[in-house]
Amino acid sequence: MNRQVQVGFSQRIQLEWLEFTAQLLLTGSTRSEIQAVVNNFLEDKLSVGSESKSSSRRKTISILLRTWVGVPANLEPLRNEALDYLRTLPEDQHLAVHWGMIMAVYPFFAVVAETVGRLLRLQGTVAAVSVQRRIKEQLGERETVSRATRRVLRCFVDWGVLQDTNEKGIYEAASVQFVENRQLAVWLIEAALIASDSSSKSMSAIAQTPALFPFTINLLSFRDLENNKRLEWFNQGFDENMVMLRH
């Protein structure tokens, strides 16, 4: 049965654009100010000379703003904590923060990431056609789904988590980042839970979800989760530690 997941994330977004948008928010700029500055920033990069509402620049700005500025109300606590990480962590660790926010805001992104992660674990490489087939099985045969899937795959390459091989349409994993900050690891797990279609999962399953394929997370304990008031931990059976979203 096809999952009801809206595409939303349909453009080839650069990491520097996400970082630029988030940093503007950190300076205290308003939504309208950020929108204007980002539009000027992208003016010579996307839809040059066009102000059409259907232009790729307009769509890109919409994604950037929804990811960081105008997030759904229920995701504001997650976003606010994410901003703290962007403020305090070195920039080479910001990928995990942007990845988590996009997953939470755009579950479609997480569906593509999970599909890629599963194929990498099975085969060591991933073919674009295999990703397309599996996504269509989940979300239906729509051109918008196919086109957005292609663009998300190119984002993965642009961001350095996948790399092209000598064979066209075949990708392999690039370097994996170890998430050293344990609170950031807990935050990533929360983002992955939000993006999934389940409010609770075993700790081992969610920490190793294929949707987080570019990252390695060490086994976390109850002590690590204590500071996150949005997550709850409980035991199931004798040795299964479960984590769930508080409602």
C-alpha positions as a Python dict, from the first residue, in 0.01 Angstrom:
ca = {
    (1, 'M'): (0, 0, 0),
    (2, 'N'): (134, 344, -91),
    (3, 'R'): (226, 574, 198),
    (4, 'Q'): (65, 916, 199),
    (5, 'V'): (379, 1129, 185),
    (6, 'Q'): (381, 1467, 14),
    (7, 'V'): (688, 1530, -198),
    (8, 'G'): (762, 1891, -103),
    (9, 'F'): (1141, 1861, -127),
    (10, 'S'): (1157, 1884, -506),
    (11, 'Q'): (1462, 2098, -585),
    (12, 'R'): (1838, 2046, -592),
    (13, 'I'): (1935, 2233, -275),
    (14, 'Q'): (2294, 2320, -189),
    (15, 'L'): (2419, 2285, 168),
    (16, 'E'): (2558, 2637, 163),
    (17, 'W'): (2206, 2769, 91),
    (18, 'L'): (2066, 2586, 393),
    (19, 'E'): (2350, 2717, 608),
    (20, 'F'): (2304, 3071, 475),
    (21, 'T'): (1932, 3065, 558),
    (22, 'A'): (1983, 2925, 908),
    (23, 'Q'): (2258, 3176, 987),
    (24, 'L'): (2028, 3462, 887),
    (25, 'L'): (1772, 3329, 1134),
    (26, 'L'): (2042, 3313, 1402),
    (27, 'T'): (2113, 3683, 1352),
    (28, 'G'): (1751, 3762, 1442),
    (29, 'S'): (1629, 3850, 1093),
    (30, 'T'): (1255, 3826, 1031),
    (31, 'R'): (1100, 3586, 780),
    (32, 'S'): (1040, 3863, 525),
    (33, 'E'): (1396, 3992, 566),
    (34, 'I'): (1538, 3642, 523),
    (35, 'Q'): (1323, 3580, 217),
    (36, 'A'): (1446, 3900, 54),
    (37, 'V'): (1814, 3835, 133),
    (38, 'V'): (1798, 3472, 17),
    (39, 'N'): (1624, 3581, -304),
    (40, 'N'): (1906, 3830, -373),
    (41, 'F'): (2165, 3564, -285),
    (42, 'L'): (2016, 3317, -536),
    (43, 'E'): (1930, 3574, -805),
    (44, 'D'): (2235, 3496, -1020),
    (45, 'K'): (2225, 3121, -943),
    (46, 'L'): (1867, 3009, -1016),
    (47, 'S'): (1599, 3125, -1264),
    (48, 'V'): (1813, 3420, -1368),
    (49, 'G'): (1590, 3706, -1484),
    (50, 'S'): (1269, 3535, -1374),
    (51, 'E'): (1039, 3623, -1085),
    (52, 'S'): (773, 3364, -1173),
    (53, 'K'): (603, 3196, -877),
    (54, 'S'): (671, 2860, -1044),
    (55, 'S'): (1041, 2927, -1097),
    (56, 'S'): (1303, 2699, -945),
    (57, 'R'): (1432, 2992, -736),
    (58, 'R'): (1090, 3053, -579),
    (59, 'K'): (1050, 2681, -508),
    (60, 'T'): (1399, 2661, -363),
    (61, 'I'): (1340, 2959, -134),
    (62, 'S'): (1014, 2801, -18),
    (63, 'I'): (1203, 2483, 81),
    (64, 'L'): (1479, 2677, 257),
    (65, 'L'): (1227, 2884, 455),
    (66, 'R'): (1013, 2586, 550),
    (67, 'T'): (1317, 2389, 665),
    (68, 'W'): (1449, 2661, 895),
    (69, 'V'): (1226, 2966, 928),
    (70, 'G'): (860, 2874, 894),
    (71, 'V'): (866, 2520, 1032),
    (72, 'P'): (538, 2359, 1141),
    (73, 'A'): (453, 2462, 1499),
    (74, 'N'): (508, 2113, 1639),
    (75, 'L'): (867, 2118, 1506),
    (76, 'E'): (968, 2452, 1657),
    (77, 'P'): (1133, 2294, 1967),
    (78, 'L'): (1333, 2062, 1741),
    (79, 'R'): (1432, 2359, 1520),
    (80, 'N'): (1529, 2575, 1817),
    (81, 'E'): (1761, 2307, 1949),
    (82, 'A'): (1903, 2265, 1599),
    (83, 'L'): (1989, 2635, 1591),
    (84, 'D'): (2184, 2590, 1914),
    (85, 'Y'): (2391, 2317, 1747),
    (86, 'L'): (2458, 2539, 1446),
    (87, 'R'): (2566, 2814, 1684),
    (88, 'T'): (2803, 2598, 1889),
    (89, 'L'): (2930, 2311, 1673),
    (90, 'P'): (3209, 2338, 1413),
    (91, 'E'): (3074, 2384, 1060),
    (92, 'D'): (3200, 2042, 949),
    (93, 'Q'): (2939, 1891, 1184),
    (94, 'H'): (2647, 2096, 1050),
    (95, 'L'): (2549, 1841, 785),
    (96, 'A'): (2383, 1622, 1050),
    (97, 'V'): (2178, 1920, 1171),
    (98, 'H'): (2054, 2015, 824),
    (99, 'W'): (1987, 1646, 746),
    (100, 'G'): (1774, 1603, 1058),
    (101, 'M'): (1572, 1918, 999),
    (102, 'I'): (1498, 1828, 637),
    (103, 'M'): (1392, 1475, 738),
    (104, 'A'): (1155, 1607, 1002),
    (105, 'V'): (1002, 1876, 779),
    (106, 'Y'): (1001, 1668, 459),
    (107, 'P'): (941, 1295, 527),
    (108, 'F'): (980, 1236, 150),
    (109, 'F'): (1350, 1319, 191),
    (110, 'A'): (1371, 1055, 464),
    (111, 'V'): (1199, 797, 242),
    (112, 'V'): (1461, 849, -29),
    (113, 'A'): (1744, 845, 227),
    (114, 'E'): (1615, 522, 382),
    (115, 'T'): (1588, 358, 41),
    (116, 'V'): (1944, 460, -48),
    (117, 'G'): (2072, 346, 291),
    (118, 'R'): (1910, 3, 257),
    (119, 'L'): (2052, -51, -91),
    (120, 'L'): (2400, 54, 23),
    (121, 'R'): (2387, -200, 307),
    (122, 'L'): (2271, -474, 73),
    (123, 'Q'): (2497, -408, -222),
    (124, 'G'): (2763, -151, -135),
    (125, 'T'): (2646, 60, -428),
    (126, 'V'): (2312, 205, -528),
    (127, 'A'): (2157, 238, -873),
    (128, 'A'): (1932, 536, -943),
    (129, 'V'): (1685, 309, -1125),
    (130, 'S'): (1656, 84, -819),
    (131, 'V'): (1586, 383, -596),
    (132, 'Q'): (1324, 509, -842),
    (133, 'R'): (1154, 169, -854),
    (134, 'R'): (1134, 134, -477),
    (135, 'I'): (1013, 490, -424),
    (136, 'K'): (739, 443, -684),
    (137, 'E'): (634, 120, -511),
    (138, 'Q'): (588, 317, -189),
    (139, 'L'): (453, 647, -317),
    (140, 'G'): (301, 572, -655),
    (141, 'E'): (383, 623, -1022),
    (142, 'R'): (394, 1001, -1045),
    (143, 'E'): (628, 1220, -1246),
    (144, 'T'): (661, 1459, -950),
    (145, 'V'): (788, 1168, -736),
    (146, 'S'): (1034, 1057, -1003),
    (147, 'R'): (1169, 1406, -1065),
    (148, 'A'): (1203, 1487, -693),
    (149, 'T'): (1379, 1155, -629),
    (150, 'R'): (1639, 1240, -896),
    (151, 'R'): (1700, 1578, -735),
    (152, 'V'): (1736, 1436, -384),
    (153, 'L'): (1992, 1186, -516),
    (154, 'R'): (2189, 1472, -671),
    (155, 'C'): (2171, 1655, -336),
    (156, 'F'): (2334, 1351, -176),
    (157, 'V'): (2617, 1372, -429),
    (158, 'D'): (2649, 1751, -392),
    (159, 'W'): (2665, 1715, -14),
    (160, 'G'): (2938, 1451, -30),
    (161, 'V'): (2745, 1157, 117),
    (162, 'L'): (2723, 972, -215),
    (163, 'Q'): (2969, 979, -502),
    (164, 'D'): (2939, 893, -869),
    (165, 'T'): (3109, 579, -998),
    (166, 'N'): (3247, 510, -1345),
    (167, 'E'): (2910, 359, -1432),
    (168, 'K'): (2640, 616, -1509),
    (169, 'G'): (2356, 615, -1258),
    (170, 'I'): (2546, 406, -1004),
    (171, 'Y'): (2654, 564, -676),
    (172, 'E'): (2867, 454, -384),
    (173, 'A'): (2886, 579, -29),
    (174, 'A'): (3131, 856, 46),
    (175, 'S'): (3285, 909, 389),
    (176, 'V'): (3061, 848, 691),
    (177, 'Q'): (3056, 1105, 972),
    (178, 'F'): (3076, 993, 1333),
    (179, 'V'): (2834, 1193, 1549),
    (180, 'E'): (3048, 1256, 1856),
    (181, 'N'): (2810, 1493, 2034),
    (182, 'R'): (2572, 1261, 2218),
    (183, 'Q'): (2298, 1522, 2254),
    (184, 'L'): (2312, 1583, 1879),
    (185, 'A'): (2285, 1206, 1832),
    (186, 'V'): (1969, 1204, 2047),
    (187, 'W'): (1835, 1498, 1847),
    (188, 'L'): (1900, 1311, 1520),
    (189, 'I'): (1713, 1010, 1654),
    (190, 'E'): (1418, 1236, 1737),
    (191, 'A'): (1424, 1379, 1383),
    (192, 'A'): (1432, 1027, 1237),
    (193, 'L'): (1137, 922, 1454),
    (194, 'I'): (936, 1225, 1343),
    (195, 'A'): (1013, 1146, 979),
    (196, 'S'): (913, 780, 1013),
    (197, 'D'): (556, 656, 1021),
    (198, 'S'): (596, 529, 1376),
    (199, 'S'): (599, 724, 1704),
    (200, 'S'): (810, 458, 1880),
    (201, 'K'): (1091, 223, 1780),
    (202, 'S'): (1364, 23, 1945),
    (203, 'M'): (1666, 235, 2026),
    (204, 'S'): (1898, 12, 1822),
    (205, 'A'): (1667, 22, 1519),
    (206, 'I'): (1623, 398, 1511),
    (207, 'A'): (1994, 468, 1581),
    (208, 'Q'): (2085, 245, 1289),
    (209, 'T'): (1803, 346, 1055),
    (210, 'P'): (1919, 348, 692),
    (211, 'A'): (1776, 702, 664),
    (212, 'L'): (2082, 815, 864),
    (213, 'F'): (2325, 631, 634),
    (214, 'P'): (2581, 917, 621),
    (215, 'F'): (2627, 905, 1000),
    (216, 'T'): (2746, 666, 1268),
    (217, 'I'): (2584, 691, 1610),
    (218, 'N'): (2719, 508, 1914),
    (219, 'L'): (2479, 314, 2132),
    (220, 'L'): (2295, 561, 2353),
    (221, 'S'): (2171, 513, 2707),
    (222, 'F'): (1881, 639, 2915),
    (223, 'R'): (2118, 897, 3064),
    (224, 'D'): (2176, 1042, 2716),
    (225, 'L'): (1801, 1087, 2666),
    (226, 'E'): (1730, 1246, 3005),
    (227, 'N'): (1780, 1604, 2881),
    (228, 'N'): (1544, 1563, 2586),
    (229, 'K'): (1193, 1624, 2721),
    (230, 'R'): (1035, 1541, 2384),
    (231, 'L'): (1142, 1175, 2396),
    (232, 'E'): (1046, 896, 2631),
    (233, 'W'): (1235, 575, 2700),
    (234, 'F'): (1084, 244, 2817),
    (235, 'N'): (1166, -126, 2821),
    (236, 'Q'): (982, -383, 2615),
    (237, 'G'): (1039, -743, 2708),
    (238, 'F'): (1363, -834, 2883),
    (239, 'D'): (1625, -644, 2685),
    (240, 'E'): (1453, -422, 2426),
    (241, 'N'): (1498, -52, 2496),
    (242, 'M'): (1232, 152, 2319),
    (243, 'V'): (1223, 524, 2245),
    (244, 'M'): (907, 716, 2163),
    (245, 'L'): (788, 1069, 2095),
    (246, 'R'): (601, 1233, 2381),
    (247, 'H'): (257, 1358, 2281),
}
